[in-house]
Amino acid sequence: MIFDAVISSEQSGPLVLRERPSTESAVFRPLFGLFLLGVGCPIICVFLSGGGPTPVGSLGARIFGWAIVAVFFVALGLLPLGWGLSSLFVRRSYTLRANDDVLESQITFAGAPVWTRRRGFAVFERVAVRYQRFGVFGMRSYFIVACDGQRRVDLSAFTDRAPAESFAADIGTQMRLSVVVRC
């Protein structure tokens, strides 16, 4: 997920990039997550309580029928449930550890670390700012700040060019990399 990052760090500690509280994170994300939970939970409840359809006919027809029921169970029950839970509780943060020359990305579920990946600064060649248009409820313009090279890690998205360039310069200084603006 791309987000407008806020930098929080101690004087001598690592640089931590977290999601900035915004209208999207305070209103739209819970609304979207609760809607998906509202779709997934009743369907799972119906199927697990035996209220779903029971295939009838020959053995082949029953196997095919159960396969269709399983597809509906997953597509209309498990996927919305998982997506809703992740939208409500999963967050991502980045930590730049300049002393260790490591960019660490961490995914947390309800505040508990679930997955951590460390990449050495050597796999990145530059900090890039690129222009991109995307959005669910209408196209919006963003300036994406990313570490490019053998791997690419999108760190943040800004709606204005000047803050994106300033942020990229700060990250480039921390990582000792050049900053490239492609807009």
PyMOL commands that set and color helices and strands:
alter all, ss='L'
color gray80, all
select helices_A, chain A and resi 23-48+59-89+121-123+161-175
alter helices_A, ss='H'
color red, helices_A
select strands_A, chain A and resi 5-9+15-19+90-97+102-109+112-120+124-134+140-149+153-158+178-182
alter strands_A, ss='S'
color yellow, strands_A
deselect
rebuild
show_as cartoon
